[in-house]
Amino acid sequence: MLDILFLSVSNLQVSGVTFPTVNTTMLKVSWTAPNAFKSFIDYYGVEWKEDVNNVGLTIPQIANTFTTISPLTPGMRYFIYVKSVNTRTDSSNRVTEVSTEQSTSKLFVI
């Protein structure tokens, strides 16, 4: 077993962020935990925002490797950040994140 004190935060980074469902007001986002180190991840967090310079909204402490983000504005591009958190260190939480972007579907009025 690996000693948690010597675990590099980069070993906790998620990968494979995908959006299995995208519609006008909602995104389902999923990701892959690092196989060898997923037992060291205590929870995930997902943040989304319309502009990288703005403060976003967050879903904290997600136990699974997926979540739903809503309500969203139709046709907008969102920046999505998936964070993995390890709370079992002596000094502070170890956090790493991966980011991507995704647009919601446009709303068509007929």
N, C-alpha and C positions, 0 to 999 in steps of 0.2 A: 504494500500500500504506500502511496506517495505521501510524504509529509506535507501537510497543508501550509506550513510556514515557508516552504520552498516552491510553492506552486506559482508559476508566472501567470499574471492576469491575462496574458494573450492566449493561454490554454483554455480560458473560459469563453472565448468569443464564439458566438453562434454563426451559422452559415446558411446558405440556401434559403434566403428570405423570398417567399413567394406570396402571390395574391390569388388564391384559388377562386374567390368570388369578388367581383367588382361590379357595383351598380351605381346608380345616381347618387345615393346618400350613404353608402356603406362599403367598407372594404373588409374582407376577411384576410388576415395576414397569418402566415405560418413560417416556421423556421426550424432548423435542425440544430440540436444541441451537440456539442463536441463529444463524440462517443467515449473517449478515454477519460473525460473529465466531467461528465454530466452529473456525477454524484456529488461534485463539489459546488454545484450551482444550487443556491437556496431558493431563488425565484427569478423571474424575468420582469422587465418593465417595457412598455411600449409608449413612445411619445410620437405625436404627429403635429405638424404645423404647416401652414400654407406658405411660409417664407422662412428660410433658414435663419434670418436675423430676428424673428419674432419669438416670443414665448409660446410654447405649444401646450397641448393638453396631454395628460399622461394617464395610463392605466397602470397602477403600481402592483407589485406582488402577484404576478400571474404564475400559477403553478404548472400550466401546460405549455406546449410549444405552439400555441395558436391563440388568437383572440379576434374579436370583431370590433372595428372602429366605426362609430356612428354617433350622432348624425353628422354628415358631411355635406358640403355644398356641391351640387351637380357641376361637372365640367372643370373642377379645380384640380390643380396639381398639389399633392401633399408630399412632404418629406417625412419619412417614417424612420424612427430609430428604435432598434430592438436592443435592450440591455440585458446582460446576465449579471447577477449579483451573488457574491459569496460573502456571507456575514460572519464567518467563523474564524476570522483573523484576529490577531491580538490588538492591532492599533485601529484599523478602520475597515469599512467594507471595501472589497475589491470589485470594481465595476468595469466592464468593457462593453462597447456597443458597436453595432454595425448599422450603416444607414443606407437607404435606398429611396427612390421616389416613385410615386404612382399617381395617376389621375383617376378621378371618378368618371363614370360615364356621363355624357352630355344628356341633358333633359330635352327631349324633342316634343314640341307641342304641335299638334296637327289641327 
